[in-house]
């Protein structure tokens, strides 16, 4: 027998009916929602959104024809409460009072304490056939119980739970608190949800934590949420929700063209399908250009998505047009979508969920993430980034998405090749490096393939150019050593030169050897 099972469920042996919260992201954390006839405590400091969350749930259900009661003990005036809710899109004044009824319990508590309150609750729930009840001001009842003993509060909570079960009315107790002190109601309610606000230097982030949920599993730990005019939106932590991918990632069977014939030749056919490729390089090396050509190969059967935080769509369309790529036409056909998230105080998991929602919505097969730094900058806890990225990439593989992400190297040139985020390079099946090199006062662009997991590739360092048609990979950059250091030099000639013009031909762009 599941603890917290309703009376009807115990009598018939039927499973308890789930009641979704209808709040974006929350039902994922709750593994489907609350239980019908359950009693749940929502607590947090003032301003964390308890009233908004509870109101959003009951208005969403009221819009579907289910009646709800919002009862206050000693709190905000109902008129002012509705005035503050009016900007919210879920608020519908036409549902008041027939489907959402506001009642003040102050007089009942003043006259007859907890006994009078439970009598009022029983009468109103049964008379209105309410399926949802919000009791705002539970901390006031705790203060009241201190004068009559904690047993009175335990009895009140027990009677409230019995009423919820008997009437199949799902109830929410709202309580202002700064922590999770051990109190009688915590042991008796069916679930406990805490809303909190965490501060990180100059910014803050709202977090939701489920401490207890009888009869079901749930996603543990903190999950970020945001309050906007749409109401509360919760973003389940990616590494918790996708601890295991939702599908099986198949070993790559085919190659996916990068859209650049000469680069495909280095990759011996293209990128392995349904894998992750990292494209690393300094600013201006051509990373976005490669991404646009990869995206331009999208079709209706192989839709593409560009997800970025830096260059706005208008600039990307212009850049594509200079290479003869009609990105705007691809967007109109629905082959390509550009999802731009301007740099700001993003929530890390919100970015990931926006990305995954777009992948699901359009069944995306080609994905360009132009700048993993956008995710890195959104992470208020940097230690999360490797676990987060690993879970996100595993889910994209399971969705048969071939992902090309760009990462900016911190240095234009130098003796070290450092991946921007430590630990992420091992999570990619393919790594490509774009690099500048200076030889005889001239700057050259070089491309090399560092790895293709379980696959062959051309390891030669090659010169490339950005032309009117996009990236063009050239011949091997021969006759020069220490290329990756950014401080290249002509290779030492160990044999006597028979031809006086040989040295000139070894230089990049010389008469015989290709640059």
C-alpha positions in Angstrom: 0.0 0.0 0.0 1.4 3.4 -1.0 1.7 5.8 1.8 -0.6 8.7 1.4 -3.1 6.7 -0.9 -6.6 8.2 -1.0 -9.5 6.5 0.7 -11.1 5.7 -2.7 -7.9 4.1 -3.9 -7.6 1.9 -0.8 -11.2 0.8 -1.0 -11.1 -0.1 -4.7 -7.5 -1.1 -5.1 -7.2 1.3 -8.0 -4.2 3.4 -8.6 -4.3 7.0 -7.3 -5.2 9.5 -9.9 -2.5 11.9 -10.9 -3.2 15.6 -10.9 -0.8 17.6 -13.1 0.3 21.0 -11.9 0.0 22.4 -15.5 3.1 24.5 -14.7 5.9 24.3 -17.3 8.6 21.9 -16.1 7.2 21.2 -12.7 5.4 18.0 -13.7 8.7 16.6 -15.0 10.2 17.1 -11.6 7.1 15.6 -9.9 7.2 12.6 -12.2 3.7 13.4 -13.5 2.2 15.7 -10.9 0.5 15.5 -7.5 -1.9 12.9 -6.3 -5.6 13.7 -6.3 -6.8 14.2 -2.7 -3.2 14.9 -1.4 -2.1 17.5 1.0 1.1 19.5 0.0 3.1 22.2 1.7 4.7 25.0 -0.4 7.0 27.2 1.7 9.6 29.9 1.1 10.6 33.4 2.1 8.4 36.3 1.0 8.7 37.2 -2.6 9.7 33.7 -3.9 6.4 33.2 -5.7 4.3 30.9 -3.5 1.0 32.8 -4.3 1.8 33.0 -8.0 2.6 29.3 -8.2 -0.6 28.2 -6.4 -2.7 30.7 -8.3 -1.3 29.5 -11.6 -2.2 25.9 -10.8 -5.8 26.6 -9.8 -6.5 29.0 -12.6 -5.2 26.5 -15.2 -7.5 23.8 -13.7 -10.4 26.2 -13.4 -10.1 26.9 -17.1 -10.8 23.2 -17.6 -13.9 23.3 -15.5 -12.6 22.3 -12.1 -13.6 24.4 -9.1 -11.0 25.8 -6.7 -11.0 27.7 -3.3 -8.3 30.2 -2.4 -8.6 30.8 1.4 -6.5 33.3 3.3 -6.1 33.3 7.1 -4.4 36.6 7.6 -2.7 37.9 4.5 -3.1 40.0 1.4 -6.5 41.6 0.7 -8.2 39.5 -2.1 -8.9 42.6 -4.2 -5.2 43.6 -4.1 -4.2 39.9 -4.8 -6.2 39.8 -7.9 -5.0 43.2 -8.9 -1.4 41.9 -8.7 -2.3 38.7 -10.6 -4.1 40.6 -13.4 -0.8 41.1 -15.5 -0.4 37.3 -15.5 -1.6 35.6 -18.7 -3.1 32.7 -16.7 -5.4 35.1 -14.7 -9.0 35.1 -16.0 -11.4 37.3 -14.1 -14.4 35.6 -15.7 -13.6 32.5 -13.6 -14.2 34.4 -10.4 -16.3 33.5 -8.3 -17.9 30.5 -10.0 -14.7 28.4 -10.6 -12.2 30.3 -8.4 -13.6 31.5 -5.1 -11.8 33.7 -2.6 -12.7 33.3 1.1 -11.3 34.9 4.2 -10.9 32.6 7.1 -9.9 35.3 9.5 -13.2 35.5 11.4 -13.5 31.8 11.7 -10.0 31.6 13.3 -10.7 34.6 15.5 -14.0 33.1 16.8 -13.1 29.5 17.2 -9.5 28.9 16.4 -8.4 25.8 14.4 -11.7 24.1 15.1 -13.6 26.9 13.5 -11.2 26.9 10.5 -11.6 23.2 9.8 -15.4 23.5 10.0 -15.3 26.3 7.5 -13.0 24.4 5.2 -15.2 21.3 5.3 -18.4 23.3 4.6 -17.0 25.2 1.7 -15.2 22.3 0.0 -18.3 20.1 0.1 -20.8 22.9 -0.8 -18.8 24.0 -3.8 -17.5 20.6 -4.9 -14.0 22.0 -4.9 -11.2 19.9 -6.4 -8.4 22.3 -5.4 -7.9 24.3 -2.2 -5.2 26.8 -1.4 -4.8 27.8 2.2 -2.6 30.8 2.4 -1.1 31.8 5.8 -0.2 28.5 7.4 2.6 30.1 9.4 -0.2 32.1 11.2 -1.7 28.8 12.3 1.6 27.7 13.6 1.8 30.8 15.7 -1.7 30.2 16.9 -0.9 26.6 17.8 2.0 27.7 20.0 -0.5 29.0 22.6 -2.6 25.8 22.6 0.1 23.2 22.0 1.4 21.4 18.9 -1.0 18.6 19.3 -3.8 21.0 18.1 -1.9 21.7 14.8 -1.2 17.9 14.3 -4.9 17.2 14.8 -5.8 20.1 12.4 -3.4 18.7 9.7 -4.8 15.2 10.2 -8.4 16.4 9.8 -7.4 18.4 6.7 -5.7 15.4 5.2 -8.8 13.3 5.9 -11.0 15.9 4.2 -8.8 16.1 1.2 -8.8 12.3 0.8 -12.6 12.0 1.3 -13.5 14.7 -1.2 -10.6 14.1 -3.6 -9.7 17.7 -3.2 -6.0 18.4 -3.7 -4.9 20.9 -1.1 -1.9 23.3 -0.9 -0.7 25.0 2.3 1.3 28.1 1.7 3.8 29.0 4.4 6.4 31.8 4.7 9.6 30.5 6.2 13.3 31.0 5.8 14.3 27.3 6.2 13.1 23.8 6.6 12.7 23.4 10.4 11.3 20.2 11.7 7.6 20.9 12.4 4.6 18.5 12.8 3.1 19.3 9.4 6.2 18.2 7.6 5.8 14.6 8.8 2.0 14.5 8.0 1.7 16.2 4.6 2.1 14.2 1.4 4.7 16.5 -0.1 6.9 19.5 0.6 8.1 22.0 -2.0 10.5 24.8 -1.1 10.9 28.0 -3.1 14.1 29.9 -2.6 16.3 32.7 -4.0 20.0 32.1 -4.3 22.5 34.9 -4.7 25.7 34.7 -6.8 27.8 37.9 -6.6 25.7 40.5 -8.6 23.0 38.2 -9.7 20.4 35.9 -8.2 18.6 32.8 -9.3 15.3 31.3 -8.1 15.4 27.6 -7.1 12.7 25.0 -6.4 13.4 21.9 -4.3 11.1 19.0 -3.7 12.0 17.7 -0.2 9.3 15.1 0.0 6.7 13.4 -2.3 4.9 10.4 -1.0 4.0 7.5 -3.4 6.3 8.5 -6.3 9.8 9.3 -7.3 10.9 12.8 -8.2 13.9 14.7 -9.5 16.0 15.6 -6.4 18.1 18.6 -5.9 17.6 22.3 -6.9 15.9 23.3 -10.1 15.9 26.8 -11.4 12.6 28.7 -12.1 11.6 32.0 -13.5 8.5 34.2 -12.9 7.3 36.2 -15.9 3.9 37.4 -17.1 3.4 33.8 -18.3 3.6 32.8 -14.6 6.1 30.3 -13.1 8.3 28.2 -15.5 10.5 25.6 -13.9 13.6 24.2 -15.7 14.5 20.7 -14.5 18.2 20.3 -14.0 19.5 18.7 -17.2 21.9 16.2 -15.6 19.0 15.1 -13.3 16.3 14.8 -16.0 18.6 13.1 -18.5 20.8 11.1 -16.2 19.9 8.4 -18.8 19.1 9.5 -22.3 15.4 9.1 -23.4 16.5 6.8 -26.3 19.4 4.6 -27.3 22.2 6.3 -29.2 23.0 4.1 -32.2 26.6 3.7 -33.4 27.2 6.0 -36.4 26.5 4.1 -39.6 26.8 6.9 -42.1 28.6 10.2 -42.7 26.9 13.6 -42.7 28.4 16.2 -45.1 29.7 19.4 -43.6 28.6 21.3 -46.7 32.3 21.9 -47.6 33.5 19.3 -50.1 37.2 19.9 -49.4 36.6 19.5 -45.6 34.6 16.4 -46.1 37.7 15.0 -47.9 39.8 15.5 -44.8 37.0 13.8 -42.8 36.9 11.0 -45.3 33.2 11.6 -46.1 32.0 14.0 -43.5 31.1 13.9 -39.8 29.8 10.6 -38.2 26.0 10.9 -38.0 24.3 11.4 -34.6 27.5 12.5 -33.0 29.0 15.7 -31.5 31.8 17.6 -33.3 33.8 20.4 -31.7 35.1 23.2 -33.9 37.8 25.2 -32.0 39.5 28.3 -33.1 40.4 31.9 -32.2 38.2 34.9 -33.1 37.7 35.5 -36.8 39.1 32.1 -37.8 35.9 31.1 -39.6 34.0 29.0 -37.1 30.7 30.6 -37.7 31.3 30.3 -41.5 31.8 26.6 -41.2 28.6 26.4 -39.1 26.6 28.3 -41.7 27.8 26.0 -44.5 26.9 22.9 -42.4 23.5 24.4 -41.8 23.0 25.3 -45.4 23.0 21.6 -46.3 19.7 21.2 -44.3 16.6 19.9 -46.1 13.0 19.3 -45.2 13.9 15.7 -44.4 17.0 16.8 -42.5 16.0 20.1 -40.8 18.7 22.3 -39.3 18.9 24.6 -36.3 21.4 27.3 -35.3 21.4 28.1 -31.6 23.6 31.0 -30.6 24.0 33.8 -28.1 26.2 36.2 -30.0 25.5 37.0 -33.6 21.9 38.1 -34.3 19.9 36.4 -37.1 20.1 39.5 -39.3 23.9 39.4 -39.3 24.0 35.7 -39.9 21.7 36.0 -42.9 23.9 38.7 -44.4 27.1 36.6 -43.8 25.5 33.6 -45.5 24.4 35.8 -48.4 28.0 36.9 -49.0 28.8 33.2 -49.6 25.9 32.6 -51.9 23.8 30.9 -49.3 20.2 31.9 -49.2 19.6 31.3 -45.5 16.4 33.4 -45.4 14.9 31.2 -48.1 15.8 28.0 -46.1 14.0 29.6 -43.1 10.9 30.4 -45.1 10.8 26.8 -46.4 11.1 25.5 -42.8 14.4 23.7 -43.5 16.3 25.9 -41.1 15.6 27.8 -37.9 17.8 30.4 -36.1 17.2 30.5 -32.4 19.0 33.5 -30.9 19.4 34.0 -27.1 21.1 37.4 -26.7 23.8 37.4 -24.1 22.4 38.3 -20.6 21.6 36.7 -17.3 20.4 33.4 -18.7 19.5 30.3 -16.7 21.8 27.5 -17.8 19.0 24.9 -17.8 16.6 27.3 -19.5 18.9 27.6 -22.5 19.2 23.8 -22.7 15.4 23.3 -22.5 14.8 25.9 -25.2 17.3 24.1 -27.4 15.7 20.7 -26.8 12.2 22.0 -27.3 13.2 23.3 -30.7 14.9 20.0 -31.6 11.7 18.1 -30.7 9.4 20.6 -32.4 11.1 20.4 -35.8 12.7 17.0 -35.5 16.1 18.6 -36.1 18.9 16.5 -37.5 21.6 19.2 -38.1 22.4 21.4 -35.1 25.0 24.2 -34.9 25.6 25.6 -31.4 27.6 28.7 -32.2 29.5 29.4 -29.0 29.5 27.0 -26.1 30.6 30.1 -24.1 27.0 31.2 -24.0 26.2 28.1 -21.8 29.4 28.6 -19.8 28.6 32.2 -18.9 25.1 31.2 -17.8 26.4 28.6 -15.3 26.4 30.2 -11.9 28.0 27.0 -10.6 30.9 26.4 -13.0 31.5 22.9 -11.5 28.3 21.8 -13.2 29.3 22.5 -16.8 30.9 19.1 -17.6 28.1 17.0 -16.2 25.5 19.3 -17.8 27.2 19.2 -21.2 27.7 15.4 -21.0 23.9 14.9 -20.3 22.8 17.4 -23.0 25.0 15.9 -25.7 24.0 12.3 -24.8 20.3 13.3 -25.2 21.1 14.9 -28.6 22.8 11.8 -29.8 19.7 9.7 -28.7 17.6 12.1 -30.8 19.7 11.3 -33.9 21.0 14.9 -34.0 24.4 15.6 -35.6 25.8 18.5 -33.6 28.6 20.9 -34.5 29.5 23.3 -31.7 32.0 26.1 -31.8 34.4 27.0 -29.0 36.6 30.1 -29.0 40.3 29.7 -28.0 41.5 32.3 -25.6 44.7 33.1 -27.6 45.1 34.1 -31.3 48.5 32.3 -31.4 50.8 30.7 -29.0 52.6 27.5 -28.1 49.7 25.8 -26.4 46.4 24.5 -27.8 43.9 24.8 -24.9 40.3 23.8 -25.1 38.2 26.7 -23.7 36.4 24.6 -21.1 38.4 21.9 -19.3 36.9 18.4 -19.7 34.6 19.0 -22.6 37.0 17.9 -25.4 36.6 14.3 -24.3 32.9 14.4 -24.8 33.0 15.0 -28.5 33.5 12.3 -31.2 35.2 14.7 -33.5 37.5 17.7 -32.9 38.6 20.2 -35.6 41.0 23.0 -35.1 41.2 26.3 -37.0 44.4 28.3 -36.3 46.3 31.3 -37.5 50.0 31.1 -38.2 52.4 33.9 -39.2 55.1 33.2 -41.7 57.4 35.9 -43.1 55.0 38.7 -42.1 52.0 37.0 -43.6 49.0 35.5 -41.7 47.7 32.1 -42.9 44.6 30.2 -41.8 45.2 26.5 -41.0 42.7 23.6 -40.4 43.5 20.2 -38.9 41.5 17.3 -37.6 42.5 16.3 -34.1 40.3 13.2 -33.7 37.4 11.2 -35.2 36.5 8.6 -32.6 36.6 5.1 -34.1 37.2 6.5 -37.6 39.9 7.4 -40.0 40.7 10.9 -41.1 43.4 13.0 -42.9 45.8 14.2 -40.1 47.5 16.7 -42.5 47.6 20.3 -41.5 46.1 22.2 -44.4 45.8 25.9 -45.4 42.3 27.2 -46.0 40.7 30.4 -47.2 37.4 32.1 -46.7 36.2 32.8 -50.3 33.1 34.2 -51.9 31.8 30.6 -51.8 32.7 30.0 -48.2 35.5 27.8 -46.8 37.9 26.3 -49.2 40.5 23.8 -47.9 43.8 23.8 -49.8 46.9 21.6 -50.1 49.1 20.5 -47.2 51.1 23.3 -45.6 54.5 21.8 -46.3 58.0 23.0 -45.7 57.1 24.7 -42.4 57.4 23.3 -38.9 55.9 24.3 -35.5 52.7 25.4 -37.2 50.4 24.8 -34.2 52.6 27.0 -32.0 51.7 30.1 -34.0 55.4 30.7 -34.4 56.1 28.8 -37.5 59.5 28.5 -39.2 60.9 27.0 -42.3 61.8 23.4 -41.8 65.6 22.7 -41.6 66.9 21.3 -44.9 69.2 18.4 -44.0 70.5 17.6 -47.5 72.5 19.8 -49.8 70.3 21.7 -52.1 71.0 20.8 -55.7 68.7 23.6 -57.0 69.3 27.2 -55.8 65.6 27.9 -56.3 64.4 25.1 -54.0 64.3 27.3 -50.9 62.0 29.7 -52.6 59.7 26.9 -53.7 59.4 25.6 -50.1 58.1 28.9 -48.8 54.3 29.2 -48.6 53.1 30.5 -51.9 56.5 29.8 -53.5 56.9 28.9 -57.2 56.8 25.1 -56.9 55.4 23.9 -53.6 51.7 24.6 -52.9 51.0 26.8 -49.9 
